[in-house]
Protein backbone atom coordinates (compact mmCIF):
# COMPACT_ATOMS: atom_id res chain seq x y z
CA UNK A 1 0.00 0.00 0.00
CA UNK A 2 1.33 3.44 -0.96
CA UNK A 3 1.78 6.09 1.69
CA UNK A 4 -0.36 9.23 1.48
CA UNK A 5 2.62 11.43 0.65
CA UNK A 6 3.53 9.35 -2.38
CA UNK A 7 -0.09 9.30 -3.57
CA UNK A 8 -0.30 13.11 -3.22
CA UNK A 9 2.97 13.59 -5.14
CA UNK A 10 1.76 11.30 -7.94
CA UNK A 11 -1.53 13.20 -8.08
CA UNK A 12 0.36 16.49 -8.42
CA UNK A 13 2.61 15.08 -11.17
CA UNK A 14 -0.42 13.80 -13.10
CA UNK A 15 -2.17 17.16 -12.70
CA UNK A 16 0.90 18.99 -14.08
CA UNK A 17 1.11 16.61 -17.05
CA UNK A 18 -2.58 17.19 -17.76
CA UNK A 19 -2.23 20.98 -17.63
CA UNK A 20 0.87 20.95 -19.86
CA UNK A 21 1.28 24.76 -19.76
CA UNK A 22 -0.24 27.02 -17.12
CA UNK A 23 -0.35 27.43 -13.35
CA UNK A 24 -1.67 25.69 -10.27
CA UNK A 25 -2.72 28.23 -7.65
CA UNK A 26 -3.58 28.04 -3.95
CA UNK A 27 -2.35 24.47 -3.39
CA UNK A 28 -2.27 23.80 0.36
CA UNK A 29 0.73 21.91 1.76
CA UNK A 30 0.69 20.25 5.20
CA UNK A 31 3.75 18.48 6.61
CA UNK A 32 5.39 18.45 3.20
CA UNK A 33 2.39 16.89 1.42
CA UNK A 34 0.20 18.62 -1.16
CA UNK A 35 -3.44 18.61 -0.04
CA UNK A 36 -6.20 18.70 -2.66
CA UNK A 37 -9.02 19.74 -0.35
CA UNK A 38 -10.02 22.35 -1.30
CA UNK A 39 -8.88 21.70 -4.85
CA UNK A 40 -6.37 24.29 -6.10
CA UNK A 41 -7.10 26.74 -8.89
CA UNK A 42 -5.96 25.69 -12.35
CA UNK A 43 -5.03 28.28 -14.95
CA UNK A 44 -4.19 26.96 -18.39
CA UNK A 45 -1.97 29.00 -20.67
CA UNK A 46 -2.53 28.83 -24.40
CA UNK A 47 0.02 30.66 -26.51
CA UNK A 48 -0.98 30.63 -30.16
CA UNK A 49 2.52 31.69 -31.23
CA UNK A 50 4.37 29.00 -29.22
CA UNK A 51 6.22 26.36 -31.24
CA UNK A 52 5.99 22.72 -30.27
CA UNK A 53 8.93 21.81 -28.06
CA UNK A 54 10.62 18.43 -28.40
CA UNK A 55 10.42 16.20 -25.31
CA UNK A 56 13.36 16.54 -22.94
CA UNK A 57 15.56 13.84 -21.55
CA UNK A 58 13.64 12.01 -18.80
CA UNK A 59 16.52 12.51 -16.34
CA UNK A 60 16.14 16.30 -16.66
CA UNK A 61 12.40 16.02 -15.99
CA UNK A 62 12.99 13.72 -12.99
CA UNK A 63 15.52 16.21 -11.60
CA UNK A 64 12.97 19.02 -11.79
CA UNK A 65 10.36 16.86 -10.07
CA UNK A 66 12.86 15.92 -7.34
CA UNK A 67 13.66 19.61 -6.75
CA UNK A 68 9.95 20.45 -6.66
CA UNK A 69 9.14 17.78 -4.09
CA UNK A 70 12.21 18.64 -1.98
CA UNK A 71 10.96 22.24 -1.90
CA UNK A 72 7.43 21.13 -0.95
CA UNK A 73 8.82 18.69 1.61
CA UNK A 74 10.36 21.57 3.56
CA UNK A 75 6.98 23.25 4.09
CA UNK A 76 5.47 22.50 7.48
CA UNK A 77 2.31 24.52 6.84
CA UNK A 78 1.84 26.78 3.86
CA UNK A 79 0.39 27.25 0.44
CA UNK A 80 1.75 27.11 -3.07
CA UNK A 81 0.31 30.35 -4.38
CA UNK A 82 1.34 29.50 -7.93
CA UNK A 83 3.16 26.64 -9.67
CA UNK A 84 3.96 27.50 -13.28
CA UNK A 85 4.16 24.56 -15.67
CA UNK A 86 5.48 24.27 -19.21
CA UNK A 87 5.25 21.05 -21.22
CA UNK A 88 4.06 19.23 -18.10
CA UNK A 89 7.16 20.24 -16.08
CA UNK A 90 7.48 22.59 -13.09
CA UNK A 91 9.11 25.90 -14.04
CA UNK A 92 8.49 28.42 -11.22
CA UNK A 93 6.93 28.00 -7.78
CA UNK A 94 5.62 30.76 -5.48
CA UNK A 95 5.17 29.62 -1.88
CA UNK A 96 3.40 31.37 0.99
CA UNK A 97 4.59 30.07 4.36
CA UNK A 98 3.30 30.81 7.81
CA UNK A 99 6.03 32.11 10.12
N, C-alpha and C positions, 0 to 999 in steps of 0.2 A: 504494500500500500504506500502511495506517495505521501510525503508530508505536505502540509498546507502551503508552506513557503514555496516549494517546488511547483505545486499546482498553480499558485498565483503568478509565479514567474513565467510559466508556460502560457498562461492565459494572456499576460501582457505581451509576450513575444508574438502570439497569434494575432492579437489585436493590432499590433504594429504592422505585421505583414499584410493584414487585411486593409489597413488604411493606406499603405504604400507611401503617400506623401501627404503630410498635414501635421496636426498637433493633437495631443491628448492633454486635456486641461482638468485641473482640480481632482487629481488622483490621490486619494488618501493613502498614507503609508503608516503602518503601525508595527513597531518592533522589526523594522526592515522588510516588511511584507506589504506589497501593494494590496489594497482593499477595494473591492469593486461594489461596495454598498455605502453610499449611493454611487451609481455608475458615473464615471468621469465624463466630461464633455469631449466630444470628438469633432474636430474641425478638419475637413479634408481640403487639401490645396490642389487646385487644378490649374496648371500653367499651360496655356495653349501654344506657347512658343518653346516649351521644353523639349529637347531631343531625348529619345529613348537612350538610356544609359545601359551599357553592358553589365551583366552581373559581375560582382566582385568575387575575389577569392574567398572561399568560405572561412578561412582562418582569420581574415580581416573582419568579417561580420561577427564571428564568435568573439573576437577581442573586444569589439564595441559592446556586445551584449554583456560580456564579463565586466567591463568598466561600468556599464549602466547598473548592473545588479550589485556591484561593490558599492557604488554611490548610494543606491537605495538602501542597502544593508546597513549603512551607517546612520540612518534616520531612525531615531527612537519614536518620535511622534511628529508628523509633519504632513505636508501636502506637496505633491508635484503640481505646481501651478501650470506648467506647460512642458510637454515633451515633444520636440519637433522631430519629424520622421521624414526621411527621403529614401525612396526605393525599399521601404520596409525596414530600414535601419535607423537607430537612434542617432540624432545629429547634435541637438542642443537640449539641455534640461534646465528648467528653472524650478528651484525648490524653495518652499516656504517652510521654515522650521520654527518650532516654539522654543524660546530660550528661557 
